[in-house]
Amino acid sequence: MAVTVYSYLFIGLILFLIGLAGSVLVKNVIKVLISIEFMLLGVNINFVTFAVFCDNISLDGCILTLFYTGLGAVELAVALYIFYLMFKKKGDDDIERYGEL
């Protein structure tokens, strides 16, 4: 069985849908952040797929993936710090209790 573009796109779609379902259905803040990272991973897989299979010269998708990976790390660090401050105040990790934001 040959690995085609559609195989990689399907893996990216599955990871994105897992992240989307996790961010909508889960009430734990840490799990929501992990789900958002899954969504970012699915998008990054699609960027690399299109960079490798469609653009053989400049590899803009790979450069964009590195940018989004760094952006995701910064986003996660800021979100964890905000969650840490909120957890110190409320003492709970349920997302329903943080409605005053």
Sequence and secondary structure as in RCSB ss.txt:
>XXXX:A:sequence
MAVTVYSYLFIGLILFLIGLAGSVLVKNVIKVLISIEFMLLGVNINFVTFAVFCDNISLDGCILTLFYTGLGAVE
LAVALYIFYLMFKKKGDDDIERYGEL
>XXXX:A:secstr
    HHHHHHHHHHHHHHHHHHHHH  BHHHHHHHHHHHHHHHHHHHHHHHHHH TTT HHHHHHHHHHHHHHHH
HHHHHHHHHHHHHHH   BGGG TT 
